[in-house]
Amino acid sequence: MKTPHGVIITTNVVWWVVMVRMDIPTNKVVYYTVSAVIFVLDIIVASVLRDQLIHFFSQFVLPIQNPNQRKELAARVANFESGKRGPALFVKNGRVIKHEGETDKEGAGLIVLDTASALVLRTDTEIKDTVGPGIVFTKSYKQNDEYHSEYIAGSVDLRAQWQFIGPLTTAYPFLKSASTSKQDSDAESRRQQTSGLTRDGFEISPTISIKFRIKRSTEMVPTESGVTSYYGFDAEAVRNAITREIIQLGTSKNTKVRMEWNKLPAHLVVNIWREYIRKFKFNDLFASSGVSGLQTIEEMINKRVKKPNVEGLDDTGVPTREWVESLEFKQLQSRGLEIMDVRIHNVLFDATLEEQIIKNWSAEWLNIAQKEEKHLKEMEALIGAAARNEASKRFAKIASEKFGGKTTLPQENPFKTLQLLIQPLKEFILNESVAGTDMEVELKKLDEIWKWLLDNNPAPPADAGNRGRP
């Protein structure tokens, strides 16, 4: 009763049983002939109507517009009746979302990918298509009398991703502890991820952040489903990232481990870090002025993963002025990956070394402060001397203003000479200086001198009575 054909057959069987039990008189030849014709017509009409209704309603199951995709979707919906259907999967941000046992189903299925996902399809014998965002219909092939269904070989996230390796900012992996807790074990494991030795044998373990992504096409081209991804979709880059796998030898028993595509950037960056840290001494990494060793290493790592050729460094970290090929950039390019940025931060090392560095910095800071203090005192003395010289010149210029710079006969009256010197000084103070307590005191002193000159001048000038006190 779950299929149209089953409903028709069941209805006819029930009707015949009723006819026999009730012993309804009929012309058997005519009755059986008409019943057979009606039965065949019902089967044909039910089959055609079922197929048309499935084709009509299936187009509303998924957002498709291509006529060929409508046929494929109608075929997938029709397979649900028989139960022989392939998997129905959803891929979000490169992660396959599925029901339990869904991937075990064999046959034609479908996969829905969001705009940040892409994948590669394969069978048991070969790699098939590379597909991007949209709707994908997987197929089932017959080969050597056996059916081989397509399934996902691997999926990727098209978005730019950040990956952090090394010790956490809250961890202290160099502290010796007798505890064997899981937290301490994780801290030790993360320390080993980026652990490296300097040229003088000191262990350094920084946190390294890496920003990378699948290589994007220069033009935004729609996929076969008509979807244009904001994150870009390069079929060749996706295919290379998934299919060109890397086999990493284990540290024990020569085990071989398949490295996932998103683990390669961190693997390459750590190897470059350990290569360059061996070229520098511990003290060279933390230069107080100029470019430090850590800054040089960070710059060289970024160049090695972004450029095909870089300038080499000798065993002491000095540029050799020779250009060498960057194998890391070549490996990333061949696997459809690109690293956008690498940063080194949260550098950790043994606590005794840290204390020694702080002491050295403190001593160096004190020496620098003392030198700067001496320099400031010297500058203060020079500025004071220059200011006094300038003030003397200004005083001489103001005091000699009444003489006009002309050659005159010596004054027979010294009181007259003093009056000519004091008068421009009083006028300058009154016109140019801001009123204040100090200026009033100076003016009072000049007034007393001026009064003394007038009282003791035996031959006052003719205009002295008219000029009065300025």
C-alpha positions as CSV (number, residue, x, y, z in Angstrom):
1,M,0.0,0.0,0.0
2,K,3.0,2.3,-0.1
3,T,3.2,2.5,-3.9
4,P,0.5,3.4,-6.6
5,H,0.9,-0.1,-8.2
6,G,0.4,-1.8,-4.9
7,V,-2.8,0.3,-4.2
8,I,-4.2,-0.7,-7.7
9,I,-3.5,-4.4,-7.3
10,T,-4.8,-4.5,-3.7
11,T,-8.0,-2.7,-4.8
12,N,-8.6,-5.1,-7.7
13,V,-8.0,-8.2,-5.5
14,V,-10.4,-6.9,-2.8
15,W,-13.0,-6.2,-5.5
16,W,-12.8,-9.7,-7.0
17,V,-13.1,-11.3,-3.6
18,V,-16.2,-9.3,-2.9
19,M,-17.6,-10.3,-6.3
20,V,-17.0,-13.9,-5.6
21,R,-18.3,-13.9,-2.0
22,M,-21.5,-12.0,-2.9
23,D,-22.0,-14.2,-6.0
24,I,-22.9,-11.2,-8.2
25,P,-24.1,-12.4,-11.6
26,T,-22.0,-11.2,-14.5
27,N,-20.9,-12.1,-17.9
28,K,-17.5,-13.6,-17.0
29,V,-16.0,-13.1,-20.4
30,V,-17.0,-9.5,-20.7
31,Y,-16.2,-8.8,-17.1
32,Y,-12.8,-10.3,-17.1
33,T,-11.9,-8.6,-20.4
34,V,-13.1,-5.2,-19.2
35,S,-11.4,-5.6,-15.8
36,A,-8.1,-6.6,-17.4
37,V,-8.2,-3.5,-19.7
38,I,-9.1,-1.2,-16.8
39,F,-6.3,-2.8,-14.7
40,V,-3.7,-2.2,-17.4
41,L,-4.9,1.4,-17.9
42,D,-4.7,2.1,-14.2
43,I,-1.2,0.8,-14.1
44,I,-0.1,2.9,-17.0
45,V,-1.9,6.1,-15.8
46,A,-0.5,5.6,-12.2
47,S,3.0,5.1,-13.5
48,V,2.9,8.2,-15.8
49,L,1.2,10.3,-13.2
50,R,3.7,9.2,-10.5
51,D,6.7,10.1,-12.7
52,Q,5.3,13.5,-13.7
53,L,4.4,14.4,-10.1
54,I,7.8,13.4,-8.9
55,H,9.4,15.5,-11.6
56,F,7.2,18.4,-10.8
57,F,7.6,18.4,-7.0
58,S,11.2,17.4,-6.9
59,Q,12.3,20.8,-8.3
60,F,11.1,22.5,-5.1
61,V,13.3,20.2,-2.9
62,L,16.6,22.1,-3.9
63,P,17.2,25.5,-5.5
64,I,18.0,24.3,-9.0
65,Q,17.3,25.9,-12.4
66,N,19.1,23.7,-14.9
67,P,16.8,21.2,-16.7
68,N,19.4,18.5,-16.6
69,Q,19.7,18.9,-12.8
70,R,15.9,18.6,-12.5
71,K,16.0,15.2,-14.2
72,E,18.9,14.1,-11.9
73,L,17.0,15.3,-8.8
74,A,13.8,13.5,-9.9
75,A,15.7,10.3,-10.4
76,R,17.2,10.6,-6.9
77,V,13.7,11.2,-5.4
78,A,12.3,8.3,-7.2
79,N,15.0,6.0,-5.8
80,F,13.7,6.7,-2.3
81,E,10.7,4.4,-3.1
82,S,12.9,1.4,-3.7
83,G,15.3,2.2,-0.9
84,K,18.3,1.8,-3.2
85,R,19.7,5.3,-3.1
86,G,23.1,6.9,-2.6
87,P,24.2,9.2,0.2
88,A,22.7,12.6,0.7
89,L,25.3,14.9,2.3
90,F,25.8,18.5,3.2
91,V,29.3,20.2,3.3
92,K,29.6,23.3,5.4
93,N,32.9,25.2,5.7
94,G,34.7,22.2,4.3
95,R,33.2,19.8,6.9
96,V,31.0,17.0,5.8
97,I,27.7,16.8,7.7
98,K,26.0,13.4,7.5
99,H,23.6,11.1,9.3
100,E,24.9,7.9,10.8
101,G,25.5,5.3,8.1
102,E,24.8,7.7,5.3
103,T,28.2,7.3,3.6
104,D,27.7,3.5,3.6
105,K,24.9,3.7,1.1
106,E,25.8,2.8,-2.5
107,G,24.3,4.2,-5.6
108,A,23.6,7.6,-7.1
109,G,23.3,10.4,-4.5
110,L,23.7,14.1,-4.1
111,I,25.9,16.6,-2.2
112,V,25.1,20.2,-1.3
113,L,28.0,22.5,-0.7
114,D,27.9,26.0,0.8
115,T,29.9,28.9,-0.7
116,A,33.0,28.2,1.4
117,S,33.4,24.5,0.5
118,A,34.9,22.4,-2.3
119,L,35.7,18.8,-2.7
120,V,37.1,16.0,-4.9
121,L,35.0,12.9,-5.9
122,R,36.5,9.5,-6.5
123,T,35.6,5.9,-7.0
124,D,37.5,2.8,-5.7
125,T,39.7,2.9,-8.7
126,E,40.2,6.5,-9.9
127,I,39.9,10.2,-9.1
128,K,36.8,11.8,-10.7
129,D,35.6,15.4,-10.6
130,T,36.6,18.5,-8.6
131,V,33.5,20.4,-7.6
132,G,32.8,23.7,-5.9
133,P,29.9,25.4,-4.2
134,G,26.4,24.4,-5.2
135,I,24.7,21.0,-5.8
136,V,26.5,18.0,-7.0
137,F,24.9,14.7,-8.2
138,T,27.1,11.7,-7.6
139,K,26.9,8.8,-10.0
140,S,27.3,5.0,-9.9
141,Y,29.4,3.3,-12.6
142,K,29.4,-0.3,-13.8
143,Q,32.9,-1.6,-14.4
144,N,33.9,-5.2,-14.9
145,D,30.4,-6.3,-13.9
146,E,30.7,-4.4,-10.7
147,Y,29.1,-1.1,-9.6
148,H,31.4,1.6,-8.3
149,S,29.8,4.6,-6.6
150,E,31.3,8.1,-6.4
151,Y,32.2,9.3,-2.9
152,I,34.2,12.2,-1.3
153,A,37.9,11.8,-1.5
154,G,38.5,15.0,0.5
155,S,36.9,18.4,1.2
156,V,38.5,21.8,1.8
157,D,37.5,25.1,3.4
158,L,37.9,28.0,0.9
159,R,38.1,30.7,3.6
160,A,41.4,32.1,4.9
161,Q,42.4,30.3,8.1
162,W,44.5,31.1,11.1
163,Q,46.6,28.3,12.7
164,F,48.4,28.7,16.0
165,I,51.2,26.4,17.0
166,G,53.5,26.4,20.0
167,P,52.9,27.1,23.7
168,L,49.8,29.0,24.9
169,T,50.2,32.5,26.4
170,T,48.9,31.1,29.8
171,A,51.2,28.1,29.9
172,Y,54.7,27.9,31.4
173,P,56.1,24.7,29.8
174,F,59.7,25.4,31.0
175,L,58.8,25.2,34.6
176,K,59.8,21.8,36.1
177,S,56.9,20.2,37.7
178,A,56.4,16.7,39.2
179,S,52.8,16.7,38.1
180,T,51.7,14.5,35.3
181,S,48.3,16.0,34.7
182,K,46.9,16.2,31.2
183,Q,47.3,20.0,31.2
184,D,51.0,19.7,31.9
185,S,51.3,17.1,29.2
186,D,49.5,19.3,26.7
187,A,51.8,22.2,27.6
188,E,54.9,20.1,27.0
189,S,53.5,18.8,23.7
190,R,52.8,22.3,22.5
191,R,56.3,23.4,23.5
192,Q,57.8,20.6,21.4
193,Q,55.9,21.8,18.4
194,T,58.1,24.9,17.9
195,S,61.1,24.1,20.1
196,G,64.5,25.1,18.6
197,L,68.1,25.5,19.7
198,T,70.1,28.7,19.2
199,R,73.7,28.7,17.9
200,D,75.0,28.7,21.5
201,G,72.7,25.9,22.6
202,F,69.7,27.6,24.3
203,E,66.2,26.2,23.8
204,I,63.6,28.7,22.5
205,S,59.9,27.9,22.0
206,P,57.6,30.6,20.5
207,T,54.0,30.7,19.5
208,I,53.8,31.0,15.7
209,S,50.6,32.1,14.0
210,I,50.0,31.3,10.3
211,K,47.4,32.7,8.0
212,F,46.9,30.6,4.9
213,R,44.2,29.5,2.3
214,I,43.6,27.5,-0.8
215,K,44.9,29.4,-3.8
216,R,42.1,31.5,-5.5
217,S,41.5,32.2,-9.1
218,T,42.0,35.7,-10.4
219,E,38.4,35.8,-11.8
220,M,35.2,34.9,-10.1
221,V,33.8,32.1,-12.4
222,P,30.5,30.5,-11.5
223,T,30.5,26.7,-10.9
224,E,28.4,24.2,-12.8
225,S,25.5,24.9,-10.4
226,G,25.7,28.6,-11.3
227,V,27.1,29.6,-7.9
228,T,29.8,32.3,-7.7
229,S,31.7,32.0,-4.4
230,Y,32.9,35.1,-2.6
231,Y,35.9,33.1,-1.5
232,G,36.9,32.1,-5.0
233,F,37.1,28.6,-6.4
234,D,40.1,27.2,-8.3
235,A,39.4,23.6,-9.3
236,E,43.1,22.8,-10.0
237,A,44.2,24.2,-6.6
238,V,41.5,22.2,-4.7
239,R,42.4,19.1,-6.6
240,N,46.1,19.5,-5.9
241,A,45.5,20.2,-2.2
242,I,43.5,17.0,-1.7
243,T,45.1,14.5,-4.1
244,R,48.8,15.4,-3.7
245,E,49.0,14.0,-0.2
246,I,52.2,14.1,1.9
247,I,53.4,11.1,3.8
248,Q,55.3,12.0,7.0
249,L,57.6,9.5,8.6
250,G,56.9,8.8,12.3
251,T,59.6,9.2,15.0
252,S,59.3,5.6,16.0
253,K,59.1,2.3,14.2
254,N,59.3,4.1,10.8
255,T,55.6,4.6,10.8
256,K,54.1,6.6,8.0
257,V,51.3,9.1,8.6
258,R,49.3,10.9,6.0
259,M,49.5,14.7,6.5
260,E,46.3,16.6,5.8
261,W,46.4,19.5,3.5
262,N,45.8,22.1,6.2
263,K,48.8,20.8,8.3
264,L,51.4,21.4,5.6
265,P,51.8,25.2,6.2
266,A,52.6,24.7,9.8
267,H,55.0,21.9,9.0
268,L,57.0,24.0,6.6
269,V,57.0,27.1,8.8
270,V,58.3,25.2,11.8
271,N,61.1,23.7,9.7
272,I,62.2,27.1,8.5
273,W,62.0,28.5,12.1
274,R,64.4,25.7,13.3
275,E,66.7,26.3,10.4
276,Y,67.1,30.0,11.1
277,I,67.2,29.8,14.9
278,R,70.4,27.8,14.7
279,K,72.1,30.7,13.0
280,F,71.7,33.2,15.9
281,K,73.0,33.4,19.4
282,F,70.6,33.8,22.3
283,N,71.6,37.4,22.9
284,D,71.3,38.3,19.2
285,L,67.6,37.5,19.3
286,F,66.7,40.4,21.6
287,A,68.7,43.4,20.3
288,S,67.8,46.7,22.1
289,S,68.4,48.7,19.0
290,G,68.2,48.1,15.3
291,V,66.7,44.9,13.9
292,S,66.8,42.0,16.3
293,G,67.4,38.3,15.4
294,L,63.7,37.4,15.9
295,Q,62.6,40.2,13.5
296,T,65.1,38.9,10.9
297,I,63.8,35.3,11.3
298,E,60.2,36.4,11.0
299,E,61.0,38.4,7.9
300,M,62.9,35.5,6.3
301,I,60.1,33.0,7.0
302,N,57.6,35.3,5.3
303,K,59.9,35.6,2.3
304,R,60.5,31.9,2.0
305,V,56.8,31.0,1.9
306,K,55.8,33.9,-0.4
307,K,58.6,34.3,-2.9
308,P,60.2,31.9,-5.3
309,N,63.7,33.2,-4.5
310,V,65.2,34.7,-1.3
311,E,68.5,36.1,-0.2
312,G,70.5,33.5,1.8
313,L,72.0,33.8,5.3
314,D,75.3,32.3,6.4
315,D,75.7,30.3,9.6
316,T,75.9,33.5,11.7
317,G,72.7,35.1,10.3
318,V,74.5,37.5,8.0
319,P,73.1,38.0,4.5
320,T,75.3,36.3,1.9
321,R,74.0,38.5,-1.0
322,E,73.3,35.3,-2.9
323,W,69.8,34.4,-4.1
324,V,68.6,30.8,-3.5
325,E,65.4,29.0,-4.6
326,S,62.7,28.7,-2.0
327,L,61.6,25.1,-1.9
328,E,58.9,25.8,0.6
329,F,57.2,28.2,-1.8
330,K,57.5,25.6,-4.6
331,Q,55.8,23.0,-2.4
332,L,53.0,25.2,-1.4
333,Q,52.4,26.2,-5.0
334,S,52.4,22.6,-6.3
335,R,49.7,21.8,-3.7
336,G,47.4,24.7,-4.4
337,L,48.2,26.5,-1.1
338,E,49.4,30.0,-0.3
339,I,50.5,31.5,3.1
340,M,49.5,35.1,3.6
341,D,51.2,36.0,6.8
342,V,53.4,34.4,9.5
343,R,53.9,36.0,13.0
344,I,56.3,35.0,15.9
345,H,55.2,36.0,19.4
346,N,55.0,34.8,23.0
347,V,58.6,33.7,22.9
348,L,59.3,31.4,25.9
349,F,62.6,30.0,27.3
350,D,64.1,28.9,30.6
351,A,63.3,31.2,33.6
352,T,66.9,31.6,34.5
353,L,67.7,33.0,31.1
354,E,64.8,35.4,31.4
355,E,66.1,36.7,34.7
356,Q,69.6,37.2,33.2
357,I,68.1,39.1,30.3
358,I,66.1,41.4,32.7
359,K,69.3,42.1,34.7
360,N,71.2,42.9,31.5
361,W,68.4,45.1,30.3
362,S,68.3,46.9,33.7
363,A,72.1,47.5,33.7
364,E,72.0,48.7,30.1
365,W,69.0,51.0,30.8
366,L,70.9,52.6,33.8
367,N,73.9,53.2,31.6
368,I,71.7,54.8,28.9
369,A,69.9,56.9,31.5
370,Q,73.2,58.2,32.9
371,K,74.5,59.1,29.5
372,E,71.3,60.9,28.7
373,E,71.5,62.8,32.0
374,K,75.0,63.9,31.2
375,H,74.0,64.9,27.7
376,L,71.1,67.0,29.0
377,K,73.3,68.8,31.5
378,E,75.8,69.7,28.8
379,M,73.0,70.9,26.6
380,E,71.6,73.0,29.5
381,A,75.0,74.6,30.0
382,L,75.4,75.4,26.3
383,I,71.9,76.8,26.1
384,G,72.5,78.9,29.2
385,A,75.7,80.3,27.9
386,A,74.2,81.1,24.6
387,A,71.2,82.8,26.3
388,R,73.5,84.9,28.4
389,N,75.5,86.0,25.3
390,E,72.4,86.9,23.5
391,A,71.1,88.9,26.5
392,S,74.4,90.8,26.7
393,K,74.2,91.7,23.0
394,R,70.5,92.8,23.4
395,F,71.4,94.9,26.5
396,A,74.3,96.6,24.7
397,K,72.1,97.3,21.7
398,I,69.3,98.9,23.8
399,A,71.7,100.8,26.0
400,S,73.5,102.4,23.0
401,E,70.3,103.3,21.2
402,K,70.6,107.1,22.1
403,F,74.1,107.4,20.8
404,G,72.9,106.5,17.3
405,G,76.2,104.8,16.4
406,K,77.8,108.1,15.4
407,T,81.2,109.3,16.4
408,T,80.8,112.1,19.0
409,L,83.1,114.0,21.2
410,P,83.6,112.7,24.8
411,Q,80.9,113.9,27.1
412,E,82.2,116.4,29.6
413,N,79.3,115.7,31.9
414,P,79.2,112.0,33.0
415,F,75.7,112.4,34.4
416,K,74.5,113.2,30.9
417,T,76.1,110.0,29.6
418,L,74.3,107.9,32.3
419,Q,71.0,109.5,31.5
420,L,71.4,108.5,27.9
421,L,72.1,104.9,28.9
422,I,69.2,104.6,31.4
423,Q,66.4,106.2,29.4
424,P,66.2,103.6,26.6
425,L,66.3,100.8,29.2
426,K,63.2,102.2,31.0
427,E,61.4,102.7,27.7
428,F,62.1,99.1,26.6
429,I,60.8,97.7,29.9
430,L,57.7,99.7,29.8
431,N,56.8,98.9,26.1
432,E,57.9,95.3,25.8
433,S,57.8,93.6,29.2
434,V,54.7,92.1,30.8
435,A,53.7,93.8,34.0
436,G,54.7,91.9,37.0
437,T,56.2,92.2,40.5
438,D,59.8,91.7,39.2
439,M,59.4,94.4,36.5
440,E,58.0,96.9,39.1
441,V,61.1,96.3,41.3
442,E,63.4,96.9,38.4
443,L,61.6,100.1,37.3
444,K,61.7,101.4,40.9
445,K,65.5,100.9,40.9
446,L,65.8,102.7,37.6
447,D,63.7,105.6,38.9
448,E,65.9,105.9,42.0
449,I,69.0,106.1,39.8
450,W,67.3,108.6,37.5
451,K,66.3,110.7,40.5
452,W,69.8,110.6,41.9
453,L,71.2,111.8,38.5
454,L,68.9,114.7,38.5
455,D,69.7,115.7,42.0
456,N,73.5,115.5,41.6
457,N,73.8,116.8,38.0
458,P,75.5,120.2,38.3
459,A,74.4,121.3,34.9
460,P,71.0,119.7,34.1
461,P,69.9,119.8,30.5
462,A,67.6,122.6,29.4
463,D,64.8,120.2,28.6
464,A,65.1,118.2,31.9
465,G,62.3,120.2,33.5
466,N,60.0,119.7,30.5
467,R,60.7,116.0,30.2
468,G,60.1,115.1,33.8
469,R,59.8,111.5,34.9
470,P,59.2,109.1,32.1
